[in-house]
Amino acid sequence: MTRQVTRQLLPADDMARLIALRRKLHMAPDLSGQETATAAQLLEFLHLTKPARVVPGLGGTGLALVYDSGRAGPRVMFRAELDALPIVEQTALDHASRVTGAAHLCGHDGHMAILAGLGLWIARNPPGSGQVVLLFQPAEETGAGARAVLADPQFDALRPDWAFALHNMPGLGLGHVAVAPGPASCASVGLRVRLTGREAHAAQPETGRSPAPVLAAIMDLLAPYMTPGPMGPHFGLATLCHMSLGQPAFGIAPASAEAWITLRGYDDAVLADLEARLCAGIAAAATGVRCDITRHDAFHASVNDPAAAEIVQAVQARLDLPTARFTFPMRPSEDFGAFSQVTRMALVFLGAGEAQPALHDPAYDFPDPLIAPGIALFAGITEQLLGV
């Protein structure tokens, strides 16, 4: 039997407000890069917590709130994601998405509620030293948001000494925690391969330049990487997501083709090596046709700093939150990995229940009972690093 985990730090009326906020956000999702309304809702909810500084428009549509002790100490950042997915929800819940073709099916609405709850807790328990930054980050799903935040000149005054984020994880026991030093999520990149030749009559294909043989060669190049092997330091995976060739006509030998490929690697170095080898092979195969390869949705691996992971584990033990059995890193990418390039960070997985629909599934909905342990975990990290 799964143990029920609460660890509730806030009064019942605040928890009710947070659940209502989560469901309100769920009903009005914003897609990546379009999260202005979502950020405005969060600012309205948190303005009574009296942050020392508010930074709107961070990285485009992001929002940061700074709580300052007025005393020297480290700056600790906690991040949640603002964006939803371009998927049609299929839950029939009262709080289901009201936006056609968009839905919070990854739990970002719940992550935002947890961070908002941390803001309510900080208002009652100001940090004893240093600063806390709550970052509501745009465009996580495309991999562009974290890089946009880091590139924003406003971020210079927010650059943290420590950064933490959590992601709910279906399949793990409700409230169970998984965290470890080293890679927490794989690096990934999308490659769009465009091939351009010359059309010809289907009866005389030799008079044109068909990209069909190049597509066949691409399939051969990808084949050794399309079946996932065991996770380990050399893990690499290629997924053919889309392919098209020519026109739907029987009389025309094709001139154009596209292939969309997602590559994943255990870490940034493994991904870079896999990408270089496949791109070289595709270019070598593209004889007689033009070949253009562009990169999209690039994600760094999320690499947990050993000291940051140790802090989370200490807080987890103090809260008596169960430990989940989990194989690191997870295959899906998380753009929080960009922060591992600039600070000590930890990405934590918080179990959403063994029977919970998978992330990005049309039937997924964030479990509200996770809000309380999520707040408790972040509050414990704040106490450990800054005191109260």
C-alpha positions as CSV (number, residue, x, y, z in Angstrom):
1,M,0.0,0.0,0.0
2,T,1.3,3.5,-0.9
3,R,1.9,5.6,2.1
4,Q,0.0,9.0,2.1
5,V,2.5,11.8,2.3
6,T,1.4,15.3,3.4
7,R,4.1,17.2,5.4
8,Q,1.7,20.3,5.3
9,L,3.4,23.5,6.5
10,L,0.6,25.9,5.6
11,P,-2.8,26.4,7.1
12,A,-5.7,24.6,5.5
13,D,-7.2,27.8,3.9
14,D,-3.8,28.5,2.2
15,M,-3.7,25.0,0.8
16,A,-7.2,25.4,-0.5
17,R,-6.2,28.6,-2.2
18,L,-3.2,26.8,-3.8
19,I,-5.3,24.0,-5.1
20,A,-7.7,26.5,-6.5
21,L,-4.8,28.4,-8.1
22,R,-3.5,25.2,-9.6
23,R,-6.9,24.3,-11.1
24,K,-7.4,27.9,-12.4
25,L,-4.0,27.7,-14.1
26,H,-4.9,24.3,-15.5
27,M,-8.1,25.7,-17.1
28,A,-6.2,28.6,-18.9
29,P,-2.9,27.1,-20.2
30,D,-0.4,29.2,-22.2
31,L,1.9,27.6,-24.7
32,S,5.7,28.1,-24.7
33,G,6.7,31.7,-25.2
34,Q,3.1,32.9,-24.7
35,E,2.8,32.8,-20.9
36,T,2.0,36.4,-20.2
37,A,-1.4,35.7,-18.7
38,T,-0.1,32.9,-16.6
39,A,2.7,35.0,-15.2
40,A,0.2,37.8,-14.4
41,Q,-2.0,35.3,-12.4
42,L,1.0,34.3,-10.3
43,L,2.0,37.9,-9.7
44,E,-1.5,38.7,-8.6
45,F,-1.6,35.7,-6.2
46,L,1.8,36.5,-4.7
47,H,1.8,40.3,-4.4
48,L,0.7,40.1,-0.8
49,T,3.8,38.2,0.1
50,K,5.7,41.5,-0.4
51,P,8.7,40.4,-2.3
52,A,11.6,42.8,-2.2
53,R,11.8,42.8,-6.0
54,V,9.7,41.7,-8.9
55,V,11.2,41.0,-12.3
56,P,8.6,40.7,-15.0
57,G,9.3,39.7,-18.6
58,L,12.4,37.7,-17.7
59,G,13.5,35.7,-20.7
60,G,10.5,37.1,-22.6
61,T,7.5,36.1,-20.5
62,G,9.0,34.8,-17.3
63,L,8.7,36.2,-13.8
64,A,11.0,36.3,-10.8
65,L,10.3,37.3,-7.2
66,V,13.1,38.1,-4.8
67,Y,12.8,37.7,-1.0
68,D,15.7,39.4,0.7
69,S,16.8,39.0,4.3
70,G,18.8,42.1,4.2
71,R,21.8,40.1,5.5
72,A,24.7,38.6,3.7
73,G,24.3,35.1,2.5
74,P,23.9,32.9,-0.6
75,R,21.2,33.5,-3.2
76,V,19.0,30.4,-3.6
77,M,16.7,30.0,-6.6
78,F,13.7,27.7,-7.0
79,R,12.3,27.2,-10.4
80,A,8.9,26.2,-11.8
81,E,7.8,26.2,-15.5
82,L,5.0,28.3,-16.9
83,D,4.2,26.6,-20.2
84,A,1.7,24.0,-21.3
85,L,1.7,21.5,-24.1
86,P,0.0,21.7,-27.6
87,I,-2.0,18.5,-26.8
88,V,-5.8,18.1,-26.5
89,E,-6.7,17.1,-22.9
90,Q,-9.0,14.1,-22.5
91,T,-9.9,14.1,-18.8
92,A,-13.5,15.5,-18.6
93,L,-12.5,17.1,-15.3
94,D,-14.4,20.2,-14.1
95,H,-11.1,22.1,-14.2
96,A,-10.0,20.7,-17.6
97,S,-8.4,23.0,-20.1
98,R,-10.7,25.6,-21.7
99,V,-8.1,26.4,-24.4
100,T,-8.5,24.4,-27.6
101,G,-5.3,22.4,-28.4
102,A,-3.4,23.3,-25.2
103,A,-3.3,21.7,-21.8
104,H,-1.1,21.3,-18.7
105,L,-0.3,17.6,-19.2
106,C,3.2,17.7,-17.7
107,G,2.3,19.1,-14.3
108,H,3.7,22.6,-14.7
109,D,0.5,23.9,-13.1
110,G,1.3,21.9,-10.0
111,H,4.9,23.0,-10.0
112,M,3.8,26.6,-10.1
113,A,1.4,26.0,-7.2
114,I,4.2,24.5,-5.2
115,L,6.4,27.5,-5.8
116,A,3.5,29.9,-5.0
117,G,3.1,27.9,-1.8
118,L,6.8,28.4,-1.0
119,G,6.2,32.2,-1.4
120,L,3.3,32.0,1.1
121,W,5.6,30.1,3.5
122,I,8.5,32.6,3.1
123,A,6.1,35.5,3.9
124,R,5.6,33.9,7.3
125,N,9.2,32.6,7.6
126,P,11.6,35.1,6.1
127,P,15.1,33.8,5.3
128,G,17.6,34.4,8.1
129,S,20.3,35.4,5.6
130,G,20.8,35.8,1.9
131,Q,18.0,35.8,-0.7
132,V,15.4,33.5,-2.1
133,V,14.5,33.9,-5.8
134,L,11.3,32.3,-7.1
135,L,11.7,31.8,-10.9
136,F,8.6,31.1,-13.0
137,Q,10.4,30.2,-16.2
138,P,8.9,30.3,-19.7
139,A,9.2,27.8,-22.6
140,E,10.6,24.8,-20.8
141,E,8.9,22.4,-23.3
142,T,10.8,23.7,-26.3
143,G,14.2,24.0,-24.5
144,A,14.4,27.7,-25.2
145,G,13.2,29.2,-21.9
146,A,16.1,28.5,-19.6
147,R,18.6,29.8,-22.2
148,A,16.5,32.9,-22.7
149,V,16.4,33.6,-19.0
150,L,20.2,33.1,-18.7
151,A,20.8,35.5,-21.7
152,D,18.5,38.2,-20.3
153,P,20.6,41.1,-18.8
154,Q,18.1,41.2,-15.9
155,F,19.3,37.8,-14.8
156,D,22.7,39.1,-13.9
157,A,21.3,40.5,-10.6
158,L,19.5,37.2,-9.9
159,R,22.3,34.8,-10.6
160,P,22.1,32.2,-7.9
161,D,24.6,30.4,-5.8
162,W,22.2,27.4,-5.6
163,A,19.3,26.4,-7.9
164,F,16.7,23.8,-7.3
165,A,13.7,22.4,-9.3
166,L,11.4,19.5,-9.0
167,H,9.4,17.5,-11.5
168,N,6.5,15.2,-10.7
169,M,7.1,11.6,-11.9
170,P,4.2,9.2,-12.6
171,G,5.1,5.6,-11.9
172,L,6.8,6.5,-8.6
173,G,5.0,6.3,-5.2
174,L,3.1,9.4,-4.3
175,G,5.5,11.8,-2.6
176,H,8.5,9.5,-3.0
177,V,11.7,11.4,-3.7
178,A,14.4,10.6,-6.3
179,V,17.6,12.6,-6.4
180,A,21.3,11.8,-7.0
181,P,24.5,13.5,-8.0
182,G,25.4,13.5,-11.7
183,P,23.1,13.5,-14.7
184,A,19.4,13.7,-13.8
185,S,18.0,14.1,-17.3
186,C,19.4,13.3,-20.7
187,A,20.6,15.9,-23.2
188,S,18.7,16.0,-26.5
189,V,18.4,17.8,-29.8
190,G,16.0,17.7,-32.7
191,L,17.5,17.5,-36.2
192,R,15.5,18.6,-39.3
193,V,17.0,17.2,-42.4
194,R,15.8,18.8,-45.7
195,L,16.8,17.2,-49.0
196,T,16.3,18.9,-52.3
197,G,16.9,17.3,-55.8
198,R,15.1,17.6,-59.1
199,E,11.7,16.2,-60.1
200,A,11.3,13.9,-63.1
201,H,8.7,11.8,-64.8
202,A,8.0,8.6,-62.9
203,A,8.8,6.6,-66.1
204,Q,12.2,8.3,-66.4
205,P,13.5,8.8,-62.8
206,E,17.1,8.8,-64.0
207,T,16.5,12.3,-65.6
208,G,16.0,13.8,-62.1
209,R,17.6,13.7,-58.7
210,S,15.5,11.8,-56.2
211,P,16.3,12.1,-52.5
212,A,14.7,8.7,-51.8
213,P,18.0,6.8,-51.6
214,V,19.2,9.3,-49.1
215,L,16.2,8.7,-46.9
216,A,16.9,5.0,-47.1
217,A,20.5,5.7,-46.1
218,I,19.3,7.8,-43.1
219,M,17.2,4.9,-41.9
220,D,20.2,2.6,-42.1
221,L,22.3,5.2,-40.1
222,L,19.7,5.5,-37.4
223,A,18.9,1.8,-37.1
224,P,21.6,1.0,-34.5
225,Y,20.3,3.8,-32.2
226,M,16.6,3.4,-32.5
227,T,16.1,0.6,-29.9
228,P,16.9,1.9,-26.4
229,G,19.7,0.1,-24.7
230,P,20.3,0.0,-20.9
231,M,20.9,3.4,-19.3
232,G,24.6,4.0,-18.7
233,P,27.4,6.5,-19.5
234,H,27.3,5.6,-23.2
235,F,23.5,5.7,-23.7
236,G,22.4,7.2,-27.0
237,L,19.0,7.1,-28.7
238,A,17.7,8.2,-32.1
239,T,13.9,8.6,-32.7
240,L,12.6,9.2,-36.2
241,C,9.7,11.5,-35.5
242,H,8.6,12.5,-39.0
243,M,9.4,11.7,-42.6
244,S,8.0,13.0,-45.9
245,L,8.9,12.4,-49.6
246,G,7.7,14.1,-52.8
247,Q,4.1,14.7,-53.8
248,P,1.1,12.3,-53.6
249,A,1.2,11.6,-57.3
250,F,2.0,8.4,-59.3
251,G,3.5,10.2,-62.3
252,I,6.2,12.2,-60.5
253,A,9.6,11.1,-59.2
254,P,10.3,13.2,-56.1
255,A,12.5,16.2,-55.7
256,S,12.2,16.9,-52.0
257,A,12.2,15.1,-48.7
258,E,12.4,15.8,-44.9
259,A,13.2,13.8,-41.9
260,W,12.8,15.0,-38.3
261,I,15.0,13.1,-35.8
262,T,15.4,13.5,-32.1
263,L,18.7,12.5,-30.6
264,R,19.3,11.8,-26.8
265,G,22.5,11.2,-24.9
266,Y,23.5,10.4,-21.4
267,D,25.1,13.8,-21.1
268,D,26.2,16.7,-23.4
269,A,29.4,15.0,-24.5
270,V,27.6,11.7,-25.5
271,L,25.0,13.7,-27.4
272,A,27.6,15.8,-29.2
273,D,29.4,12.7,-30.4
274,L,26.3,11.0,-31.6
275,E,25.1,14.1,-33.4
276,A,28.4,14.6,-35.1
277,R,28.6,11.0,-36.3
278,L,25.1,11.0,-37.7
279,C,25.3,14.4,-39.4
280,A,28.6,13.3,-41.0
281,G,27.0,10.1,-42.2
282,I,23.9,11.9,-43.6
283,A,26.0,14.5,-45.4
284,A,28.1,11.7,-47.0
285,A,25.0,9.9,-48.1
286,A,23.5,12.9,-49.7
287,T,25.2,12.7,-53.1
288,G,23.5,14.4,-55.9
289,V,21.0,16.3,-53.8
290,R,21.2,19.3,-51.5
291,C,21.2,18.5,-47.8
292,D,20.4,21.1,-45.1
293,I,20.4,20.1,-41.4
294,T,19.1,22.4,-38.8
295,R,19.0,22.0,-35.0
296,H,15.8,22.5,-32.9
297,D,14.6,22.0,-29.3
298,A,18.2,21.6,-27.9
299,F,18.4,20.6,-24.2
300,H,21.5,20.4,-22.0
301,A,21.7,17.4,-19.7
302,S,20.6,18.3,-16.2
303,V,23.7,17.5,-14.0
304,N,23.1,17.6,-10.3
305,D,25.9,19.1,-8.2
306,P,26.9,16.6,-5.5
307,A,26.6,19.2,-2.7
308,A,23.2,20.3,-4.0
309,A,21.9,16.7,-4.2
310,E,23.3,16.0,-0.7
311,I,21.3,19.0,0.7
312,V,18.1,17.6,-0.8
313,Q,18.8,14.2,0.6
314,A,19.3,15.7,4.1
315,V,16.0,17.6,3.9
316,Q,14.2,14.5,2.6
317,A,15.6,12.5,5.5
318,R,14.5,15.1,8.0
319,L,11.0,15.2,6.5
320,D,10.9,11.4,6.4
321,L,9.9,11.4,2.7
322,P,10.3,8.0,1.2
323,T,13.0,7.3,-1.3
324,A,11.9,6.2,-4.8
325,R,13.7,3.5,-6.9
326,F,14.7,5.4,-10.0
327,T,17.3,4.9,-12.7
328,F,19.2,8.1,-13.4
329,P,19.2,10.0,-15.7
330,M,15.6,10.0,-17.0
331,R,15.4,9.8,-20.8
332,P,13.2,12.9,-21.3
333,S,15.1,16.2,-21.3
334,E,14.5,19.1,-18.9
335,D,15.8,22.6,-19.8
336,F,16.7,23.2,-16.2
337,G,20.0,21.6,-17.3
338,A,21.0,25.0,-18.7
339,F,21.4,26.2,-15.1
340,S,23.9,23.4,-14.4
341,Q,26.3,25.4,-16.7
342,V,26.3,28.4,-14.3
343,T,25.5,27.3,-10.7
344,R,25.3,24.4,-8.3
345,M,21.9,22.8,-8.9
346,A,19.7,19.8,-8.3
347,L,16.7,18.5,-10.2
348,V,14.5,16.4,-7.9
349,F,11.8,13.9,-9.0
350,L,8.7,13.7,-6.8
351,G,6.5,10.6,-7.3
352,A,3.0,11.3,-8.6
353,G,1.7,7.8,-7.9
354,E,2.2,4.4,-9.5
355,A,-1.2,4.5,-11.4
356,Q,-0.9,8.1,-12.5
357,P,-1.1,8.5,-16.4
358,A,2.2,9.3,-17.9
359,L,3.5,12.8,-18.6
360,H,2.2,14.2,-21.9
361,D,-0.7,11.7,-21.8
362,P,-4.1,13.3,-22.7
363,A,-5.5,11.8,-19.5
364,Y,-2.8,13.2,-17.2
365,D,-3.7,15.6,-14.3
366,F,-1.3,16.8,-11.6
367,P,-2.2,15.2,-8.2
368,D,-3.0,18.0,-5.7
369,P,-1.7,16.0,-2.7
370,L,1.8,16.6,-4.1
371,I,1.6,20.3,-3.4
372,A,2.2,20.0,0.3
373,P,5.3,17.7,0.2
374,G,6.7,19.8,-2.6
375,I,6.4,23.0,-0.5
376,A,7.9,21.2,2.5
377,L,10.9,20.0,0.5
378,F,11.7,23.5,-0.9
379,A,11.1,25.1,2.5
380,G,13.5,22.6,4.1
381,I,16.2,23.5,1.6
382,T,15.6,27.2,2.3
383,E,16.0,26.5,6.1
384,Q,19.1,24.4,5.5
385,L,20.9,27.0,3.4
386,L,19.6,30.3,4.8
387,G,18.1,29.7,8.2
388,V,14.8,31.4,9.2
